[in-house]
Amino acid sequence: MSISKIVGFLFKSRKTSSDVPIRVFFLRMLAWCAFLSLIFSVVVSISFDIREINGDFFNVSRARINELQSHANRSRGTSDALKRQAKKTAGRFATLLAEVIAENPGILNVDPKESDEGKAGLGLMMNRVGLTEISVVGPEGIVIAGYPSSNIGVDFHNPPLDEFLQLLDSNEPVVQEIRPNVNDPNDFRMYAGARRLDQPGFVQVGLEADPLERFFKLGDLVNFIEPSPDQDVLFAVFSAARGFEVGDESLSRIDLFNLKHDKIESVKLDGRTYLVLARQSDDLTYVYASKLRSLIRARLLTVALLIIANFFIFFVIFFLISFLIRKFIVESVYKINGSLEKITNGDLDERVDVTTSKEFTDLSNGVNMTVDALKSATEEITKRVEEELAVAQKIQADALPDLEKRFAQEERFDVYGANRPMHRIGGDMYDFFFLNDDRVMFYVADVSGHGVPAALVMMKTMALVKNLALSKKRLPEVITLTNEYLSENNSSMFVTGFFCVLDLKTGVLTYVNAGHNPPFLRRKGGKYEVFEPRINLLLGIGSYAPYESAEIQLEPGDEFLLYTDGITEATAPDIDLFETDRALDALNKVDEKTSAKKTANALFAAVDRFTNNAEPSDDQTLLLFKLNRLG
């Protein structure tokens, strides 16, 4: 545990007693006692030495400031002299150039291109005398010649150039401080100007600032301040005009207005405490700072040893008690909680075995007895549910007709139906029955949802359809009435289905599609294709307009397959769907002379290969009808 964690532990916001673990409560009280004792001993020890430390610091800082103040006075004089000389030289350059132009006015008429290349005119003169820019200005204040030629046309009536316009009426040279070039703000230069001698106007010259700045820095205060590598001692000089001048920049964050000059102050910088002494002389403020820790390190060696000993005792006691509480209480609680979590997640074979104390032993035995009782009750309930599901599964299986046995002797057609529920019971259904000697009805339907609720709606739907169909009603009426009955008191489940009535004499197939998957149709000698039917609304979502039927003509040798979306939407391990194309491909690989059962099983086998025999993600149902002959 780091010191930062211990401090966070001490100053963590308090909770109610019911929220605070007992281990945390005792450790926090112990930590507070040790922490307050440590702080008291440190404060008492340091208070005896702080006065002497302040005196030593005052004497050292005053001597250092006196020394730097002397250097500052000398450097300021040197810097001012260098600047005066630089301005004088710049003004002399401008005057000499005006004299040269007066004696050789033809150099202003040179081709600007040759001048820019330094072959003639002002460009050649610039290279010889070491200037960087030359501008000859007419009486209107506009540049009429210059190097570079891009300066031609520049108007001096705009700041900071307008300062030179006084040369139109004065013979005194004008010299500016170092400033950025008009055309390039990143190029610093010193500009000077002198009146022309041959005609009205003036001459402006530009000198590079870099050599001048190197001379100015000879007298800079930075040459007299040596930075401290370990930052135990900081020094800085501030100017009333420019703010921070030179030294350690961290001192620039000090509020100088709140410092009492020539008196020791305590200041926080970057998380460290410094003793600071400031002195103001003329327009400069000198600041000397020293790290408090470095000042008291040697003097308070005894205090440091005391702090180390106290911290050592604090850690030993803290971790010893923490170990004991964790070993005998917390780990036992965590072990019991771990077992309870497994039991909560359904592992009723888990046993709680914590015997570190009588209380935990009694608690373990109580939990185990409760779990044993729960396990016994759960097994009984599970057994009862399994029995009831088995009965429900048999009831549902019996409700779906065994078409293979029922119509084994039928020569006019071959029909086969199969249902594979997702759970033990499901919501898919199919049926096939005679309405009279020459007309049969068959369908496949799918109830939304799975399990027992879907199975109940499935049984209700099958009963409605069969009873209404046998009452000699037309197919659209049967489906319309079925929808009305299913819509009563129903707000959550619906049914899709494809319902057919076939006349075995004529081969006319009448159908009603209630929002179901389009069936597959194979004509004699052809391939299975998707049959695009007329679509009506789903069943059970409300009583709307009557359902409408449509007809198609079947001929001997034609095959008609109805199915639910559990087949086409079967999911592979890589989350692909089986889809319609794969279903058609599997069916078309089967010879048309193959029986309905084998054809249907070939489709189921293709689905199983695609899903790698995984548990179905939805109920899977199909009904395949093959017309052998009419009559």
N, C-alpha and C positions, 0 to 999 in steps of 0.2 A: 504494500500500500504506500503510495507516494505522499509527500507532504501536502500537495495540492488536494488530494482526495481527503486527507484528514481534516484540512481546513474546511473543505466543502461539507464534510460530515458534521463538523462542529456548528457551522452556521446555516445548515439546512433548515428550511422553514418547518416549524412544529406542526404535527398532526394531532388528531384526537387520540386518546390512549387506545381506542379500539383498532386504530390503523397502524400503530407502531409495534413492531415485533419486540419481544422482551430482550432479545440480544442487543438490538439497536438502542433500546432505552438505557440499559445499564452501561453500555460502552460510551454512549454520549455523555452521561453524567460523569463517568470516570475521566473522559477526555477533557471535559470542562474544568474539573478540579486541577488536573495536571497542567492544563494550558494557562489557567489564571495564576497558578503558583510560579510557573516559568516566567510569565510576563512581569510579575511583581519583583522577582529577584533581578531580572535584567534591568528594569527601570531604576531600582535603588542603586545598583552598581554603576550604571552609566552616569547618573546625576552628579556623582562626586568628581568625575573627570571632565565634565563638559565645559566648566568655566576655564580650566587651564588650556584646554584644546582651543577655545575661542581666542585666548590671548596669543598663543603661538601663531595661530592662523592670521591674526590681525597684523602682527609684526612682519611676517613673511610676505603677505599680500601687499602691504604698504610699500615695502622695499621694491617689489617687482613692478608695481604701478609707477613708482618714481622713476625707475630705470626706463620703462617703456615711454613714459611721458617725455623724457629727455630725447629719446630716439625720435619720437613723433615730431617734436619741434624742429629737429635737424632735417628730417626727411621732408617736412612740409616746405622748408626753405629751399631745399634742393629741387623739389618738384616744381615749385613756382619759377625758379630760375630757368629750368629746362623748358617749361612751357613758354616763357617770355622769349627765349632764344629761338624756339621753333616758330613762333609767330613772326618774329623779326625776319627769319630766314625765308619764310613763305612770302611775306610782303616784298622782300628784296627780289625774289624770283619773279613776281608779277611786274615789278618796276622795270627790271632788266628786259623782260619779254616785250614790254611796251616800247622800250627804246629800240630793240631789234626790229620790231615791226615798223617803227617810224623810219628807220634807215633802209629797210628792205620791204616796202609795202607790197612788192610783187609776190611774196610768199603766200599772200592771202588768195591769189588768183590761181593757185595750182589746182590741178584736177583732184577732187576729193578722194577718188579711188587711190591715186598715187600717194596722197597724204596718209590715208588709212594704212597703206602698206609700208609706210615709213621710208619711202624713197625720195620724197621731196616735200617742200612746204612745212606746215606745222608738224606733220608726223615725223619728218626727219629731225626737226628741232627738238621735239619731245624725246626722241631716242637719245639725243646727244646730252641733254641737260637732266634726264631722269625724271621727267614729269609724267603723270598718268592721264592728264586731261587738260585741254586748252580750249577756251571759248573767247572769241572776239565779238563784242556786243556793240551794235550800232546805237545811234542817239535815240532810237525809238524803244530801246530795251530789248531787242530781238537779236539772237545770235546770227551773225552773217558769215562767220567762218569758224572752223574749230576742228579739233581732233578729240574724239572721233567725229566723223562728218555727221553722225546721227544727231549730234547736238545742234546742228544748224536749224534755225527756226524756233528754238526754245525761247519762250517768253519769260523774261526775268521779273515780270510784274507779279509773280506768284511766290508766296513764302516757300522755302527760306531764301530764295534767290533775290527777292526785292530789296534785301539789305545792301546789295551792291549798286543799286540805282543811284545812291548818293554820290557815286564816282562821276556821274555826269556833270556835277557841279563842284566837285571837291578834288584836290590834288593829293589828299592823304590816302595811302593804301588802306584797304579793308581786309581784315583777316578774321575768319570764323573759327569757332571751336570745331573739333573733329565731329563729323556728322555723316549719315548715310548718303551715298550717291543718289541722285534723282532717278536715274534709270535702273539702279540695282540697290534695293534697300539693304542687302547683305554686304555691300562693298563700302567700308568706312574710309573717308578721306578728309583732309584738311584743305579748305578752299581759301584763296587770297585773290585780291583784285587791285588793279592800278589803272589810273586814267590814261587814255591814249594821248600821245604827244603830237601826232600828225593830223588828227581830225577828231571830231566829237565821238564819244563812245569810250569803252574801257575794255580791259583784258582781264579775264579770270583764269586762274590756273588751279589744278588739283594735284595734291601730293598724296602718296600712299600713306595710310595711317599706321601700318604695321611697324615700320622703323621708328616712327615717333612714339608709339606706345611702348616699344622696348626701352627707349630712353626714359620715358616717364616712370616705368616700373623700377628703375634704379633707385628712386627715392621712395618707393612704396613701403607702407608699414609692414607688409607681409615679409619683407626681408629681415625684419627684426623680431618676428614671432616664430618660435620653433614649436610645432604641435607636439603634444604629448602622445606617444604611441598607445599607452594604456588608458588614456583619457582620465587619469587621476587628477590632472591639473588642466583647467580650461582657461583660455585667455581670449578676449575679444575687445575690439575698439568700435564704437558707434559714432557716426557723424550726425549732427542735428539736421543737416541738409539731405543726406543720402541714406540714412538709416544704418543698417549693418555695413561695416567697413571691411573688417578683416578679422581672422582668428577662427575659433571653433564655432561653426554655424549653429550648433545646438543652443548656444547662449542667445541667439537671436530671438528665441521664443520667450525670453524673460521680459516681463513688463517693467521697463526701466522707471516708469513714472511712480510705481509703488515701492521702489527701493529707496531706503534711506542712505544717502551717500556718506562714505567714510564710516559706515557702521555695518557690522556683520549681519547678514541675513541668511535664512535657510530656504533653499529653493529645491523643488522636485524637477528633475530632468530625466526623461526616458526611464522612469521608475527608480531612479537613484537620487539620494539626497546629497546636495552640495552646499557647502558654506560659501557665500558670495560676498565680495567687497567691491563696491562701485565708487568711482570718483569722476567728477565732471570738471573739465578744464577747457576754457574757451568754448568751442563748439563740438568738442570731442568728449565722449564718455568712455572710461576705461573700466572693464569688468574682469575681475580675477576670481576664479572659482576652483575649489578643491573638493574631491569626493570625501564625504564625511567618514565613510567606512575606512578609507586609507589613512585618515588622520587618527582614528581611534584604534586601528588594528593592533599596533604594538603596545599602546598604552593600556588597552583593555584585554590583554592576553588572559588574565585571570578570569575575567567575565566570560570570555569565549570558552574557556575550559569548563566553567560552571554551566554555561548553556548546553555544551556538548553532553556533560554528565546528566543534566536534567532531561535532555531529549532521549538519551540512552535509557534512563529509567522509565521514562514515559512510554517508549516503544516496547520495552520488555514487558511491563505490566499490561499495556494495552493488548499486545498480541497474545500474551499468556491467557488472559481472561477470555479474549476472543476465541482462542483455540478451544478452551474448555467448554464454552457455551456452544460453539459450533459442533464439537465432537459429541457431546452428550444430549444436546437438546435439538439444535437446528437440523443436523443430519437425520436424526430420528423422525422429525416432523416431515422433512423432505422425502424420506423413504416411504413413510405412510402416505403422503400425498401422491407419490409416484404410483404406488399400488392402487390407490383410489382412482387415479386417472385411468389406469388400465381397466379397472372394474367398470368405470363409467363408459368406456369405449366398447364394452361388451365382453371383456375377458373375465368370465366368472370363475375360471380356474386359478386366478391369481390369489395368493395367500399373503397376508400381512404378518410379518415375523420380526417385530421390534421388541427386544427384551432388555434394553439398557436400564430400565427402572420398572418398578411395580406399576406405575401409572401407564407407561407405554405398553407394558405387557397386557394389562386389563383392556386398554384401548384396542390392541391388536386382536385379542380374543373376541371382543364385541363386534368388531368389523367383520371378522371371519364368520361368526355365527349369522350375522345379518346377510352376508353374501351367500352362505349356504342355503338359507331360507329363500332368498331371491332366486338362486339357481334352480332350486326345486320347483318353485312356482313357474319360472320361465320355461323349464322343460315340459311341464304339464300343459302350459298354454300353447307352446310350440307343437306339441304332439296333437293337441286338439285342432289347431289351425291346419296342420298337415292333413289330418283326416278329413276336415271339411273341404280343403282344397282338392283332395283326391276325389271326393264325391262330386264337387263342382266340375272338375275336369271330366269325369265320366259322363255327367249330365250333358255337358257341352258337346263332348265327342258323340254322344248318342243323338244329339239334336242335329248334327251334320250327317247327311245321308251317306251310306257306303254305296256309291254309284256302281263300283265294279261288281259287287255281288247282286245288287238290285236289278241291273240291266245286263247281266251276263248273257242271257239268251236273246237279247234284242239284235235284230239283223239290220234294221234301218239306220242305226247310228251307233257310234262308240263314244262314250262319255266317261270322264274321270275327273274327280275333284279331290283336293287335298288342302289341309290347313296345318300350318306350323306356327303356333303362338309364340310370342316373345317370352311370356311367362307361362305358367302352367295353364292358364286360361287367358283368353284374349277377346278382342272385339271384332275380328274378321268373321265372315260367314259366307256360305254358299248353299244353294239348294237346286234341286232338279226334280220336277214332278209332272205327271200328266194332268192336264185340265179335262181332256176327254180322250177318245181313242186316237185322234189324229193331231192333237195340239199338246205341246209340252211348254212348260215355263221353267226357265233357269236364270240364275243371277249370281253375282258376287258383290258383296257390300263390305264396307269398312267403317267401324265406329271410331270416332276420335278418342284418343286416350288408350290406356292399357289396363290389364288386370281385371279385378272383380267389377268395378263400375261399368267398364266397356262390355264385359260379358253379359251383364244384366240387360243393357240396352240392346245388345245383339239378339238375345233370346226374345225380347219383346218385339223387335223388328221382324224376325223370322216368323213369329206367330201372326203378326198383323198381315204381312205380305201373303202368306199362304191362305189364311182364312178369307181375306178379301178376294184373292184370285180364284179360289174355289167357289165363291159366291156368284160366279159367272159375270163378273164386272169386266169391262174393258181395261186393258193394261194402264192407260193414262189415269183412269179413275182409281185403280188400285193404288198407284203411287201417290196420287193427290191425297187420297184419304189417309194413307200411311203417314204422309208428311203432317197432316193435321193432327193425327193422334200423337205423333212423336213431339210435336211442338207444344202440346199442352203441358204446363208446369215444367218446362225444360228451358234452362238458361245457360247451360254450360257445355252440352255434348251435342254433336251432330253426326249425320251418317251420309256417306257417299255410296253410290251403288250403280251398277249397270244391269238393268232388268230386261229380259228377253222372253218373247212368246213366239214359238216356231210352229208353223203349219207343216206337218210331215207329208201332206199330200202335194202341196204346191211349192214348198221350199221358201215361202215368204216369211222373213224374220222381222217381227215388230219389236222395237226396243224403246226404252226410256232411259236416258243417261242423266242421273242425278249427281252431276259434278264429279264423276268418277274418271279414273284413268282410261284413255282410249284403248279398246281391245286390239288384239292382233288377228288378222285374217289371212288365210292362205287359200287361194283358189287352186283348183285341181291342176297339177302339173307346174304350179308356180312356186313362189317363195312367200314366206310370212312377211306381211307389211303392216304398218300401223293403220288402223281403220279410224278415220276422222269422223266421229259421230256428232249428231246434234246434241247440244248441252242444255240441261235444265239446272235449277238451283239445288243446293244441298238439301237433305232432309233434316227436319227438326229445328230449323232456325226461324220458323214463323210461317204462317199461312199466307201465301201470296197467290199469284195467278195459277190456274190449273197446269199440271204437267202435260207436256205434249210429246207424242211419240213420232217415230219415223220408221221406214221400212227399207230392207235390202233383200235381194233375191239370193238364196243359197242354192247351189247345184250339188249333185252327188260328187263326192271327192273333196268338197270344201271343208276347211277347218276353221273353227272360231274359238279363240282363247281369251277368257276373262281373268283378271289378276288384280291384286292390291299393290299399293305402292311399296310395301315391305320388300318386294322382289326388285323392282327397278331402283330403289333407294337403299339397297343393301350396301353396307360400308366396308371397304377394305382397310387393312392395317395402316395404309398411307392416307386414309381419309378420302379416297376416291369413292364415287358412287358407281353401282353396277350399270345403271341407266338403260334406256330403251335399246340402244344400238347393240350392246352386249347380249341382251335378251334375244333380239332378233337373230343375231349371229349364232347363238347356241341352238335356237329352234330350227334354223335353216340347215344346220349340219345333220339333222335327223331326217331319214327317208320318210316320204309321205305315206308309205305303206306301214310304217311303225304304228303300234297301238297307241291310243290316247294316254294310257298310263305310262308307257315307256317314254313317250315324248315329253310328258310333264316332268317325269323324274330326271330326264336329261337337262331340263331347265333348272331344276333344283340343284343338280350336281354342279352345273356351271356357276351358280350363285355360291355354293359352298367352297368351290375352288377359289373363287375371287376373294371371298372373305377369310380364306385360310381356316375354314370350319369354326369361325368365331361364333359366339352367342349372337343370335339375330338382334338387330337394333329396333325391329318392328315386327308385328305379326305378318306372316307370309301365307297367302292363299291364292289358289288358282282353280279354274274350271275349264277343261278343254273338251269341246264338242266337235265330233267328226261325222259329217253326214255321208252315209254309205249309199242310200237309195231313197227315192220318193215312192209314196204309195202305201 
